[in-house]
Amino acid sequence: MDERKQTPIRVLVVDDEPEIRDSYRQILQESEASLEMTGFHELRSRLFKKNPMEALRSHAASRTTSFEPVFCDQAQAAVTAVTEALARNQPFAVVFLDMRMPPGRDGVWAATQIRELDPAIEIVICTAYSDADPSEIGGLVPPEDKLSYLQKPFHPHEVRQMTIALASKWRAERRIVKLAYFDTLTGLPNRAQSHNRLVGALQAAKENTRTLAVLYLDLDNFKRVNDTLGHAAGDELLCVVAERLRTSVRYGNESDVHSAPGSARPGDIARLGGDEFLVLLPNLRTTVDAGAVAERLILALREPIQLASNSLVVTPSVGIAIYPQDGADAETLLRNADLAMYFAKRRSPGTWAYFDVSMNATALQRFTIEEQLRGALERNEFSLQYQPQFDVRTGGVSGVEALLRWTNAQLGAVNPTEFIPVAEETGLILAIGKWVLRSACRQAQAWRAEGLPVGRMAVNVSGRQFALAEFPQEVRGILEETGLDPAMLELEITESVVMADEAWAEKAINQLKALGISLAIDDFGTGYSSFGRLRHFAVDRLKIDRSFVTSITECSDDRAIAAAIIAMSRSLRINVTAEGVENFPQLAFLQEQDCQDAQGFLLSHPLHPDAARELLRRVNEVGDASRTQRLKAITG
């Protein structure tokens, strides 16, 4: 439907003479306008023998044209009226400005001020004097195509038709701008418009020595909504998020954000694309206020959202960059706010973080790792080391754990804690994890062929691998390819991965167990699982996280937790391996508690394949020695 038929044309009339303002008022009264337009359409119909039905439709359309005039008697009052209209998001389409309004400022001054406030408004300079130079005024109030002139005395038709024509032009331009600079889904400014707004806000902040903040928001796990509920639900979710952001910024503690109540502008919030949003805080009192706003936005978005029959809880991660300390230009501030958001998400999704200069170095390292990680498999840069797992009760080697290592020509030896999270995030872990599993199975089969007592081969499984529906079949294929007895393979899955989707975890574990392999829960004690919930999973082993083992000789709480895990596991007939054993008191405690297995630097560091082979050879030679003799012989 045509916009003219829905909303009245907002017109500002500025003239110091009451009689002239009354003339405008009579011209722009809706009833008078409708009568005049009706007469005009009837006359045109008679002159051009227009179809009666078409004339009737034109007549109906003309009666819907209405005006909403506002009147001022001085230039300064006009500037104030435009400012207030913009703050309410009810801009004027056309302003009629008298050229001379003694004793105050003239119309040219008002036009200059109004144009700075609202570049889109159509300005009409009204004058009864012939000395007005349009070219000179056009130079002061550009652009010339949005500046018109009206000679006094004017005819009512002239004012009315000029208003309708200029308003039509104004509305058409607004529609074009909306398509170019506003997101069609949420109605928020898009990336291009938000950049323009940020550039303007930075200029104002520099001129007035003000502090400014950029908040970069990203929804956590938004892809899961699209994948499980469909893109239509994802779009609906984005619209709800956009409205909550509008409401939170508009009705929050305005002293956090704006210099005056009610001054929230549409450009203060933007959708950058996908599930990323920007909030601009152009006039902060202190940098602490930006954190308060971020907290308020997170709380607003955390409220449950009802989509059809599904109730969702969405959390955003927020990064904050402050002008001037975090950047003096739009690009730098946006980049640094994005970096801060990334660090907040990595640290704990659903939180916020201020940008810190150290993030740049960390981010550069992270991007370099990602770049070099791509193609690392093809360049044969990965290798496996094997850390023995010892039977605490007998002193023998019960198995080995395969540990991934990466050595790159540019980065050197990269710590697994640095590159494995990057591989997880980028999806590269899928191919890398498959290579690890195949290589470990081949090595175990080779040692077995030599008659070495390898026991079991433990291999870590990433969350991305475990989530694949085809993962059990992938394991089956590798076992068949390498010829390894399934009973020799133990897959280690972290507690957090199992708890993330318990229904799928139970199904996947049962499928893997059907292959004849064993399953271990890694890092047990750090997540949210319990022994009651563990009964639903057919796991064979719990690995007590090293954080408990490290402090069992100093912290009574950790000692009690470790003892409880061992005792409860024994009652459920689940084996236990303690990680991170680094001294004899820790080993003695585990022996006292009748823990089955242990691994750690006290017993053996991770070994290259040849060194691990040599250790297994020594195990064969020890024979039936005592536990102490066996441990001494094996560990050297």
N, C-alpha and C positions, 0 to 999 in steps of 0.2 A: 504493500500500500504506500502511496506517495506520502512523504513525511509532512508535506504542507497541510494534508487533510487531518493530521493528528495533533499537531502542536501549533500554538499561535506564534507569529513572528515577533521576537523580542526586539523592540526599537528603543533607542535612547535619544531623547530630544533635549538639546542644550541651547537655551536662548534666554537672554536677560529681560526680554519684554514679555509681560504676562499675556498681552493680547496675541502675540505670535504663538506662545505655547498653547493658548486656548484654540487657536486655528488648527494647530497640529492635532490637538485632542479631538476636535470634531471630525477631522479628516480620517483619523485612525480609529474612530469608534466603530465597533464591529457592525452595528446595524446600518450605519451610513455606508460603510464600505460594501456591505452585502448588496444594498440597494443600487449603488452605483455600478457594481460589477454585473448585477443582474441586467440592468439596462444596457450595459455594454454588450453582453452576450446576446440579448434579444435583438439589438440593432444589427450585430454581425450576422445573426441567423437570417434576418430579413434581407440584408444586402446580398448575401451569398447563397440564398435559398437552401440553407442547411436543413438536413433531415430533422424533423421535429423531435425524434427520440434523441438524436445526438445533441440537439439544443437543450433538451431537458437534462441530459447528463452533464453538459457544460454548466447549466444553471445550478445544478446541485453541487458541482465541484466549486463553483465560485462562492457559494454561500458558506463553504467550510473554511475559506480563507479568513483568518482573524489575526488581530494584532494585540500585542501586549506592550503598550508604551510606558516608558518611565521618563519623568521630566526633571530637568535641573536648570538652575538659573545662572550658574557660574562654571568656569572651566575646572576649577579644583573639585567641585562637587561631582562633575562628570567623571573625572579620573577615579574618585572614590567609588562611584557607582559601578564602574567597570571592574575595579578590583574586587568588590564584594560579590558581583555576579560570577566572576571566575572562581572565587572561593567556594561558592555554592554549586559550581558546575552548571550554571544557567547563563551562559554567555549571551551577549547581544549579537544579533546578526548585522544590524545597521545602526549607525549613529549619525544624527543630523547635528552639525556643529555650527553655531553662529560665528561669523568671522570676528566680530568685535563685541565684547561684553564688558564695558566699563562698569566699575573701576578696576576689575580684576584682570586675570590673564586672558589672552585672546584665544580664538579657536585653533590657530596653528599650534600654539603651545599645547593645548589640550590634545590635539591630534597626534602630536609627537609622543606625548606621554602614553596615550591610549594604545598607539601602535606598538610601543615597547611591551606593554602588558599583554596585548592580544594581537599577534601578527595577522590573524585571520579575519578580523572584523572589517566590514565595509564602512568607510568613512565618507560622509557627504559634507562638504564645506558650503555653508549657506551665506551669501553676502548680497547686500544691496548696492555695493560700490564696484565701480569698473576698474579700480586700481589693483584688484587681486590678480596675481600672476600665477596661473596654474602650474607652469613649468618650475617656477621658483618653489612653490609649496610642495610639488611632487618630489623635489630634491630633498626637502626637509622631512617628508613623511613617505618614504618608499614602502611598497612598490606603487608605481603610478596607476597600475591597473586595478588597484583597490582603493582608489581615491577618486571621488566624483564631485561635481559642482552643481549648485542650484542657485539660480538668480532670483532674488526677491524683487517684486512680489511674485509668488508662484501660484499656479493653478492647483486645486485639490487633486485633479487627475494626475498631475505631474508627480506630486509627492507620493500618492498611493501606488502608482505604477512603478515608480523608481524603487519604492520599498519592496514591492513584490519581486521585481526583477533582480535586485541586488541580493535579497534573501534567498532566491532560488539559486543564484550563483554561489552564495556562501554555503548553502546546504550541499550542493553538488561537490564543492571542494572538500567539505567535511567528510562526505562519503568516500571520496578518493583517498583522503588522508587516513581514514579509518581502515581501509583495505591495505594500505601500504605500511602503516605504522602500528596497527593494533592486531592482537591475536584473535583470530576468528572464533576460536573455541571458548575462551574465557572472557574476551572483551578487554583484557589487560593490554597495556602497551607491550609491543614486541621488542626484540633485541635491538633493532635499529632505533626505535623511539627511546628506549631506555638509555641508549648510548648518548643520544642527543640531549636528553634530560640531565644525564650525569655531567656532560661537558658544560652545560649551562650552570648547573649547581656548583661545579668546581670553580668556574669563573667568578660567581657571586661570593663563594667562600674565600677566594683569594683577595677580592676587592674589599671584603668586610672583615678579614682576619677571623674567619669562623672555622669551627671543626665540623667535619662531615664524615658520615660512615656509610659503607656499602655492606649489606648483608646478602650473602649468597646462600640460597636454600636448595637442598636436593632431597627428594623424598626417598626414604629407605625402603628397599625391596619393592619399588613400584613395578618392576618388570614382572614380579610374581603375580600381581593383580591382573595385568594384561594376559599373562599366560594361563591363569586359572579361571578367571571370570570373563575374559574377552576384552577387546579394545573399547567396546561401547561402555562397559563398566569403568574402564580406565579413564575415558574421557569425562564421564560423570564425576568421577573422583577428583579429577583436575579442576573441574568447575567448582566443586564444593571447597576445595583447598583455596582457590582464588578468592572466593567470597569470604572465607574465614580470614584470609590475609587482609582483605579490604576492611572488614569490620574491626579486626584487631588493631590495625594502624589508625583507623579513623576514630575509634572510641577508646583507645588506650590512654595512658597517661600522656597527654599531649605535650607536657613539658619535657618528656624524653625525646620527642621527635621534632616538634615545630616551635617556632617562636611565638605563635599566637593560636588560640583555640580555633578549631574549624578550618585550619589552613591546609589540611591534607589534600594533595593534588593527585590526579590519576597517574601521573608519571612517577609517583613515589613507589609504586609496585609495578613489576613487570614479569612477564613470562619469557624466559630466555630461550625456551625450547624444551620439548620432552617434559620431564618432571623437575626442571630447574627454574627457580624463581629468584627475582632480585627485589630487595627492599632498600630504598635510598632514604637515608635520614639526613636531610640537608642542613640542619641547624642544631647540633648537639650542645648541651651545656658542658658535659664531661664525657670522656670515653666510656666511663662506667655505664652510662645510660644506654649505650648500644647493646651491652650485654643484657640489660634489663628488658629491652625490646625483644631481643632474640629469645629470651626465656619466655616472654609472654606469647610470642608466635608459636613456639614449640608446644606450650600448654594448650593453646587454642586448637592446634591441629591434632593433638593427641586425643581429643574428645572423639568417641566412637562415631563412625559415619555409616549410615544405613544405605546400602545399595541393593535394591530389590529385597531379597530375603537374607542378604548377607550383612553382618555388622563388622566393619573393619576399623582397626585402629592404625592410624598412619603416624609415623614419626619422621620429622625432618632433621637432617643434620645441617648446621648453620655455620658458615665461616664469616668473620668480620674483619674488614680492613678499614683503617681510619686515615683520613686526610688531616694533616699533611705527612705524618710520620711513616705511613705505609705506602705512599705513592703520591705524586703530584699530578698525574694524568689519569684519564679514564681507563686506559688499557692496563696500566700497572695496578690500579686499585682493584679492577675486576679480577685480574690474574691472581693477585694475592688473597682476595676474599675466597676465590675458588680453591686455592691451595689450603687455606685455613679450614674450609668445609671438608676437604678431603681428609685432613688430619683428624678433624672431629669425628668423622665417620669411621676412620680406622681405629681410633682410640675407643669410642663407644657410640654406636649409632643412636640418634635421637638427642644429641647434645650439641653445644656450640663451642667455638674456639676463636680467640683473637689471632690474627696473623702475627707471626714472629719471624725475624730475619733468618733464623736457623732453618725454617721450613724450606727456604729456597735451595739451600745446599742439600737437604734431605730429598727434596723433590727431584733435583737434578740427578742425584744418585739413583733414585727410584726409576726415573725415565731412562737412564743409561742402562740400568739392569734390565728393564723391559726390552729395550732395543737389542741388547746383546743376547737376551734369552731367546729371542726369535732366531731360529737357525742354529741354536746350540746343539740340538740333537743331530742335525745334519753334519755339524763340524766335529762330532764325537767328543764333546767337551765334558760330558757327564761320566761319572764313575761311581762305583759302589764300594763302601767300606762295610765291614762286618764286626759288630760288637757282640762278644760271647755273652750268653745268659747262663749262669751257674746254678746248679741245684745246691741250695744252701745245706740240705740235709746230708748229701753224699760227697759234695765237693767236686762233682763231675760237671761237664758242659752239657746242658740240656738243650741248647739251641743257639742260634745266632740271629741277630736283627740286622737286616740290610738297611744301610743309611746312605742317602743320596748325597753326593758331593759334586761341586761344579767349579771348574777352573777355566777362566776365560783369558784370552790373550791381552785384553785391555784392562780388565778388572782384577786379574789374578784369581786367587782362591776366594770365592764368595761364600759368606756364612749362610747356611740354610735358612736361618731366621730372617735373612734379608731377601733371598730370591724365591723361597717357596710361597710366601704370601702374594708376591707379584705373579707368580705362575698360576696361583689359584684365581686371582682377580681377572686375569686375562684369558683364562681357559686353557693356557698352554699346559697346565698340569695334567690334562687328560692324556695327551700324547706322551708326556714325560712319565706319568704314573704307569702307563702301559709298558714303557721301556723298562722301568724299574722292576715291575713284576716279572716280566719275561727274563731279564738278566739274572735276577735272584733265583728264579726257578732253574735256569740253566746251570748256575754255579752250584746249587744244592745237588742237582742230578750228577754233575761232574764229580763232586766230592763223594757222593754215595757210590759212584762207579769205582772209585779208588778204595772203597772200604772204610772211609773215614766216618767217625761217629758224629755226624752233623746234627742228629736229633730232629730239630724242626727249623725251618726257615721262616722268620717273622718279617712281614713286609707291611709298611704303613700304607693306608688307603686314604686319599684325600676326600673331603666332603663332596667335591664336584664329581669324582669318580663314583662314589657310593650312591649318589643321587640318580645315576643313569639306570634306566630300566634294563638296559642290555648288559650291565656290568657282570652279573652272575654268568651269563653266557660267554663273556669275554674271558673270565677266569677259567671257565671250562676249556675254552679253546687253547689258552696258553699252557694249561696242564697237559693237554693232549699233545700239543706241539713239542714240549720239552721232555715229555715222558716222566715227569716227576710224580711220585706217589702223592695223591691228595692229602694223605695223613701227615705228610712232612711240611705242609704249608699252613702257616697261621697268619691271618690278616688282622692288622691292628687298626681299629676305628676309634677316633676320639669320642669321649663322652658327649661333648657338645653336638657332634654330628648326629649321634644316635637320638639325642633328646630333641633335636630340631624338628624331626618328623617321625614320631614314634610308630605310627601305623606303617609307613614305608620301611622303617628300620626293621621292624619285626618280620615283615614279608621278605625283605632282601636277605636278612640273616638266615631265615629258614631255607631260602633257595641256595645260599652259599653252603650251608651246612649239609644240604642234600648232596653236594659234590664230594663230601668226605673230608673237607678241610676244617680247621678249627678257627674260632673267632676270639679276639681279645679286645677289651675296652681299654683304650689308652688314656692316660692322664686322669685316672679315676680319682674322684674326690674334689675336683675343681669345678664341676658342673652342678646340675640340679637333680641328678638321678638319685634313686634310693634303691635299697635292696628289694623293697616291695615291688618296685617297677622292673627291676632286673629279672624278676621271675618270668616276665613276658618274653624275654629274649634268650635264645638258646646259645649263650656265650660260654666259652670254656675258661676264660682267664680275665682277671682284672690286673691292670698295671697301676700300682700306687704311684701317684705323681711324685716327682723328685722333691717338690716343695715340702712335702710331709717328711720324707726320708732325711732330708738335709738337717732338719731341726729336731729329730726325735730324741737326741741326747740332751737338748737344751730346753725344749718347750714341752711341758707336760701335756698340753692340749693336743699337739701334733702326735705325741707318743701314744696318747689314748686313742686318737682317731686311727692311726696306723694299726694298733693292736685290735681295734674293733673291726676294721675292714678284713684283717686276716682271719679273725675268729668267725665272723659272719660268712665269709666266703667258704670257709671250711665246712660250715653247717649246710651250705647250699651246694656243696661239692663243686665249687668253682676254684680253680687254681689261682695263685697270686704271684705276681712278679713285682719286686720293689726296684724302682729306678733310682739312679743317682747315688749309689752306695760309694762313699769316698773315704771312709775310715773304718777301723776295726770295731770301735764301739757300736757303730750302726749295724755292722754285720753281726756282731754278737747279739744285739737286740732282736734282729730278724730270726736268728737261730733259736733264741729263747721262745719266740712267738710261733715257732714251727712254720715259718714262711717257706713256700716251696722254692722260689727262684729269686735271684738278684742279679742286677747288672750295674756297672758303674766303673769309675776310673780306678778304684781300689783293686778291682779284679782284673780289668783289662780295658784299655782304650779301644776305640774302633780301629780295626786292622785292615790293611790292604789285603787283597785276596791271597797273596803268597804267605803273608804273616799269619793270616787266619788258618790257612792250610797247615802251616807248621804247628800251630797250637793244637789243632785237631789230631795231628800225628802224635804229639806228646801225650794226648789223652789216651790214645791207643796203647802207648807204651807203659803207662803208669800201672795199668792192671788193677789188682785188688788192694791197693794201698789204702791206708786210713784216710779219712776226710781231710785232715790237716796236711798229711803228706801229699795227697792228690792236689790240693789247692796250691801248695808250694811248688810242686813240679809243674803244674799248668801255668801258673802266673810267673814263673821264673824267679 
